[in-house]
Amino acid sequence: MKFANLEFDRYPLFLAPMDEVTDASFRFICKQFGADMMYTEFVAADGLIRNAASTVAKMMIYDHERPIGIQLYGHLIAPMVEAAQIVAQAAPNVIDINFGCPMKKIAARGAGSGMMREPDKMIDMTRQIVNAVDIPVTVKTRLGWDENSKIIVELAERLQDVGVAALTIHGRTRAQVYKGEADWTLIGAVKNNPRMHIPVIGNGDVDSPQRAKEMFDRYGVDAIMIGRATYGRPWIFREIKHYLNTGELLPEMSVRERVALAKLHLTKSLEEKDARTGVLEMRRHLSNYFKNLPEFRHTRRELVTENDPGKVFALLDVILERWG
């Protein structure tokens, strides 16, 4: 699969952009397990223009992460264009426009998937960003605003016509948020539309190797983007790739392997951030690394409430001693 100046092997797997999840430490881990392309956390256009430190920090990318995209969101065209020009200076492989986030604080302002209610504005914004930067522009969006406005097939053509290099589609409407099952039939309709010639990347509910194979085979998408299924399971990329190449499932990661991985992840987080932030932002991952361990509730509570890095490492040793 190719788009812009990027080329991927068969069955490429992308790490979805997720706010407060896909920071540099998590991206480092996912890259080790075979993520073919990754994206930063959401970068707010307004914060970027104001030079807000926390927003600018999200644009920090490293050569070992490439190819990588910086994802941008906002609801006003002029600030989005200006922000895209700032993002371009960070030299990502692509600039991705977020027309897919369903969170109320973003969508209610008309940003993210809120833009699904204003498709003409979405197209105009995309056109202006494409024309303003020399870096390839991609888009991530949803099927529509709600069940009665699934506009993605026509919208995909329009986005292609204004110059996007690739399109990622999450198989839900904004109204669904993350409820119900992702509907890939319309993703397939976009991919199989004879007018479409840019890559179509499918997203939503791919949480196993078998599911990934089914989506590739049934809908013919050019790549699959994985989001929530990576929580506490960044090795899902390796599992899927192995299954697609061999037809065999890998054995479950052992507790020993997961403890070692959690320690590496925490170390990387502490390298990127101050001690308190590095620990706080690891909690989501640490709690999920050890799902389904028996009689784990008390230790899990300690793991997600402890602020001292040294004590967190000690708790990981306890997990190894007791469950490894």
Secondary structure, 3 states (H helix, E strand, C coil): CEECCEECCCCCEEECCCCCCCCHHHHHHHHHCCCCEEEEEEEEHHHHHCCCHHHHHCCCCCHHHCCEEEEEECCCHHHHHHHHHHHHHCCCCEEEEEECCCCHHHHCCCCHHHHHHCHHHHHHHHHHHHHHCCCCEEEEEECECCCCCECHHHHHHHHHHCCCCCEEEECCCCCCCCCCCCCCHHHHHHHCCCCCCCCEEEECCCCCHHHHHHHHHHHCCCEEEECHHHCCCCCHHHHHHHHHHHCCCCCCCCHHHHHHHHHHHHHHHHHHCCHHHHHHCCHHHHHHHCCCCCCCHHHHHHHCCCCCHHHHHHHHHHHHHHHC
